[in-house]
């Protein structure tokens, strides 16, 4: 799918949070923003037709949360 670039202005605090979240998820900031937007579109029932959900990361559960830590049990 072709991509188009555009300027996105964000408050510095929000960008810092996105950078941290992206680093935890091992994504670029751009990839994290795209992931969040696609997820929001799916949850709102507005995902583009024919778009399949992104593959789940192996270290995440079905809800995207990390698995329970056995050390906590």
C-alpha positions as CSV (number, residue, x, y, z in Angstrom):
1,X,0.0,0.0,0.0
2,X,1.5,3.4,-1.0
3,X,2.1,5.8,1.9
4,X,1.8,9.5,2.0
5,X,3.7,11.7,4.4
6,X,2.3,14.6,6.3
7,X,3.3,16.9,9.1
8,X,1.9,16.1,12.5
9,X,2.3,18.6,15.3
10,X,2.1,17.1,18.8
11,X,2.7,18.5,22.3
12,X,6.2,17.6,23.4
13,X,4.9,15.6,26.4
14,X,2.7,13.5,24.1
15,X,5.6,12.8,21.7
16,X,7.8,11.8,24.6
17,X,5.1,9.3,25.8
18,X,4.8,7.9,22.3
19,X,8.6,7.5,22.0
20,X,8.7,5.6,25.2
21,X,5.7,3.4,24.3
22,X,7.2,2.7,20.8
23,X,10.5,1.7,22.4
24,X,8.8,-0.7,24.7
25,X,6.9,-2.3,21.8
26,X,10.1,-2.3,19.6
27,X,8.5,0.0,17.0
28,X,9.4,3.3,15.5
29,X,7.4,6.3,16.6
30,X,5.8,6.3,13.1
31,X,4.9,2.6,13.4
32,X,3.5,3.1,16.9
33,X,1.2,6.0,15.7
34,X,0.1,3.9,12.8
35,X,-0.6,0.9,15.1
36,X,-2.6,3.0,17.5
37,X,-4.7,4.7,14.7
38,X,-5.4,1.3,13.0
39,X,-6.5,-0.2,16.3
40,X,-8.7,2.8,17.0
41,X,-10.3,2.5,13.6
42,X,-11.0,-1.3,14.1
43,X,-12.5,-0.7,17.6
44,X,-14.7,2.1,16.1
45,X,-15.8,-0.2,13.3
46,X,-14.2,2.1,10.7
47,X,-11.2,-0.1,9.5
48,X,-10.7,0.0,5.8
49,X,-12.4,-2.9,4.0
50,X,-10.3,-6.0,3.5
51,X,-7.8,-5.0,6.1
52,X,-6.7,-7.8,8.3
53,X,-5.7,-7.2,11.9
54,X,-1.9,-6.8,12.5
55,X,-0.1,-9.9,13.5
56,X,0.1,-10.4,17.3
57,X,3.5,-10.2,18.9
58,X,4.5,-13.6,20.2
59,X,5.3,-12.2,23.7
60,X,1.8,-10.7,24.0
61,X,-1.6,-12.1,24.9
62,X,-4.8,-11.8,22.7
63,X,-5.5,-8.4,24.3
64,X,-2.0,-7.1,23.5
65,X,-1.0,-7.2,27.2
66,X,2.2,-8.9,28.3
67,X,1.8,-12.5,29.7
68,X,1.5,-12.9,33.4
69,X,4.9,-13.1,35.1
70,X,5.2,-16.5,36.9
71,X,7.4,-14.8,39.5
72,X,4.3,-12.8,40.6
73,X,2.4,-16.1,41.5
